[in-house]
């Protein structure tokens, strides 16, 4: 279904076109929302009309209202199964109970979609795959962003697993929205998974979205992303990394091997950083193609030409007061039961400098 098909399907539940557009947007990108987001999307004042709309959603059981830390704040979870079935996503994770740590990132993601009205948004895995296969024809389908539980690309592989918004400008530039409330490893993983696609696209923007409380650190995140995508190994160090991956795969006890094999010990120390540990895990499923991240100049060249960009968007909103009410911090029941956990941007990872000179200069 196209997004307009989804809007039409939701409107059949007795909603106006503007109301249906908002509800379809929430179900597609977050599952949770706050009233001011509806007012922003439809261009109306935040008042009684907005309140009546949300009261109607709750009364019809299309949404559940969740209490927040601030006693005047209201958070709504759209979870009605018939609505999700109508937009072709009856099993959407967005209708399930929401972990409190996911609430603020989802609200930020929805704000990023709502505030970038100039973009056409790709919704769902199939649309993203179809569009990117067309725009980046030199990137084989098996090298589109994915995760795989097996040893090779298969039908079970999940493509675009991060489920983050991808927009397209009128000129065809692809805009990847990354909400920076994710953990260090999640951010690094996103960058590594998308490297092949970024090299193949004719024009792209990586838009890092932060809340206003983290505005002062935007340049740090941009620099970290740039370093992860462009830092290269010398030919000698690259060969050593490929050797290490192959040897480690067949080494059941790395500590014992390091004690008796000086070359392996040097490589094991040099590639012990999070960047190379993640590359190794991806190498196990995808093979030597993942090593292009540390050998190709494609992304660096795109950034230098301007066909690739890394930029930040600071959302001018406060979110911390929207955290669900505290009951049991370790609960897994979700916002309907009142779980609460803090969500805030983690420090950006530093550029990897762990290669030891004895390996880098081989």
N, C-alpha and C positions, 0 to 999 in steps of 0.2 A: 504494500500500500504506500502511496505517496503521502506526504504530510497533509496535503489538502483532502485526500480521501479520509484521513483520520479525523480531521476537523468536521467533515460532513457526517461521519459516523457518530461522533460525539453529539453533534447538534440534534440528532434524532432522539436524544434523551430529554428533550424539552429545554435546551439551552439556546441562547442567541448565538449568532456567528462569532461574536467577540468572546463570549463566555466559553464556547466550544474550543476556540483557538487556544485560549489560556489552559483549559483543562487538558487538551491534547499535548500541549507543550510540556506541562508538568509531568504527565504520564510518560512522555518520551524521554525526558532528560533528568528527572529527579525523584518523582513520586511524592515529594514533600514541598510545601510552599508556605508563604506568609501573605497576608492581604495586600501589603504594599506592592508586591510583585504583580498582582492582578491589576492594580491601579496603574502601574507603570506601563504594562503591556497594552492595555486598552486605552490609555490616555485619559483617565478620568481622575477626579479628586478622590482622595482617600477619606470617605465619609460613610454615611448611612447606606448608600447604594452598594458600596463594597461589602459592608457588614451583612446586609441582607442576602447578598449572593452567597457568602460563605455559610450563613445560617441555613440557607436552602440546600447547599451541598451536604451539610451534616444531617438535616432533617430527612433527606432522601437516602441517607446512608451511602452517598457517593464518597464522602470523606469522613475522617475521624479527627476531632479536635484534641490536641495534646497540650497539657499544661507546660509552662516554661518557668525558668528561674525567676524571670521578671513577671510579677503577677498580672501585668497588663498586656503581656505579649501572648500571641496565639500562634501555634504551629499546626498546620493541617496536613494530613496524610491521605492522599487519594488512593483508595484501595479496593474500590468496587469491582468485583470480578467481571461483571457484564460490560463495564466500560472498557476494561483491558481486552476483553474478548472482541469487542467491537472494533478496536484499532489493530487487531491481528496479533496481540501479544498477551494471550491468556496466562502464560507462565512467567510474565515479566517479574524480575526480582524487585521492581519498584513497588509492587503491591504487597509485598511481604512485610512483616514487622521490621522496623529500621533500627539498627544499632545506633545508640546515641552518638558514637564517634563519627558516624557517617552523616549526621544531620547537617552540620555546618558546611562540609564540603559539597553536599548536594544543593543546599541553598545558594552557595557561591556559584556553582555550575549553572543553575537556573538563571541567576542574575547575569552571568556572562552571556548566556543566550539571549536574554531579553534586552540587554543593553547594546547588543551588536545587531541592530535591525537591518544593517546593510548587507548582511551575509545570508546566503541560502544554506540552510543546515541540512547535512546528510543524516538521515535517521535510520539506525539499524545497520547490522553487519552487512546485509546483502547490498544495500545502496552504497555503502562505503567501498565495498569490494568492487562493485561494478564501476563506480566513478574512478577510483584510483587505478584500476586496470586499464581504463581508457586513457587517463591523463598521464600515466606512468607506464607505458607499454613495455619499456625495457626492464621493468621489475617483474620477474615471474610471480605467479600467484602464490607459490610456496614461500616467497620471501616478503610478502606483505606482512605487516605486524601480526604476530601470532604467538600463542603458547601451545605446546604440545606435550602430552604425557608420555607419548611413545618415543621410539628411536628414529622415526621418520615422519614426514608430512603425511597425514591421513585424514579421513573424513571426520575423525574425532577432534581434529585441531580446531582451536578457537581463534578466529581472526578478529583483529581489533578488540582484544580481550579487555582493555582498560575502560571501554565504553565511555570515552570522553568525547565531547562535541567536536565535530569537524565541519567548518563552514567554508563556503566558496564565494569569492567576490565576483562582481560583474565582469571582471577581466579574466577570471579563471584562476586567480591565485588561491591556493588552498591554505586555510587558517586552522591550525591545530590549537585547541584550547586545553591548557593544562592547569588545573586548580592546584595551587601549591599549599595544600594542607596534607599532602601525602608524605609518607616516610621517605627518608633518603634513598633506601633501596628501591622503592616503588618508582621514584622519579628517575633514577638511573636506569631501571629496567625499561621504562617507557622510552627513554632516549635511545637505548640500544635497539629495542624492537623496531623503532621507526627509522633507523639510519638508512636502510636499503631504500625505503620509499622516498625519503628526503633527497637522496642522491639522484633519483630518477625523475622527480617532479620538475616541471619547467619553472615553477614559481611557488614559494611557500613561505608561511610565517608561523613561527612558534610563539604563541601568545601565552605568557605566564601570568596567571590570574592570582592576585593576592588581595587580602583584606586591608583596610586602611591602617590597621595596627602594625602591619608588616611592610608598609610602604618604603621605609628607610633601607630595607634589605633587598629591594628589587634588583639593583645592579649586581649584588652578590650572586643571586640566583641566575641571572643572565650569564655572568661570567662562568659559573659552574656548568651550565648547559653547553656553552660554547666550548669549554675545555673538554667535556666528555665526548662531544661530537667531532672534535677536530684534532685532539692530541694523537700523534702518530708514533709508532715505533720505528727505529732504524731497521733496515733489512736484516741485520744480524740478530737483533732482539726479536723481530717477528718470527724468524726461523726458530729461535729458541723457544718462543711461546708455542708454536705448532708442535715442536718436539715434546715439550712439557705436557701438553694436553694429551698427546698419544701415549706417553709414558705413564702419566697419572691414571689414565683409564684402566691400565693393566696392573696398577700397583695397589694391592689391598691394604698395605700398611705404609703410609707415606713417611711416618716417623722412622721406621726401621730402614726403609730405602734411603732416607736422607743421611742416616748414620754411616752407611756404607758406600754411598755414591755422591761424590762431591758435586758433580754437575747437576744432578737432580736436586741436591740440597740448595745450591745457589738459585736454581730456577724456582724452587718451591718458596724460598724467601722472597724473591723478586716479584712473583706473581701472587702474593698472599693478600693483595689489596682488594677491597670490594669490587672494583672495576673488573679485574681479571678473574676473580672468583665467579662473578656473574657471567662473564664471557665463556668461562670453562663450562658452566652448567648449560649454557645455550649451545656450545660446541657439541656437547654430548647428543643433542637431538638434531642439530642443524648442520653439523660438520664445519669444514673450513671456511664456508661462506661468511660466518660471523666474524672472522678475523679481518674482513675488509674495513670494519670500523676503525681499526688501528693501523690500516695500511693505505687506505684510499684518501685522496685529497678532494674528492668530489664535494663534500659538504663545505669544507673550508673555501673552496673556489666559489661556490654559490654565495656564501656569506660575503666574500670580497666583491663579487659582481653586483650584489644587491638582489639577486633572484631569490636568495634565502635571507630571512630576517629572524632575529630573536628579539622580542620586545616584551614589555610588561604592561598589564592593565591593572590599575588599582581600583578596586570597587569601593565606592564612597559610603559604605554601609557598615553598621555594627552588627555583629552576629552573636557575640558571647551571651547576651541576655536571652537568646533564643534556644539555648541548650535546654533539653527536657528536664523536668523536676527530678531532684535526687531522691532515689529510694534505695536501690541496692547497686552500687557502682559496678559490681562484677556481673550483674544480670545480663543474660543474652536475650531477654524477651522483647527488647525494642522499645521505641518511644511510647507506644500505647500503654505499656506497663510502667513507664516512668524512668527508664534507665538513663543515666547521665555519665558522660565522660567528656573531658576537655578535648578540643581540637584546635591545634595551632601549627603554623608552619614550622617544620624542622630546619635546623641549620643546613645550608647547602653543603654538599660534599666538596672537598677540596680537590683540585686537579691531582691526578695520580702521579707521584714522583718516586714510586717504590722500586723501580727497576735498578738493580745494582750495576755499577759501572762495569764490573767484570763480565756481565751478560750483555749490556747495551753496546759495549765496544768489541764484542767478539767478531 
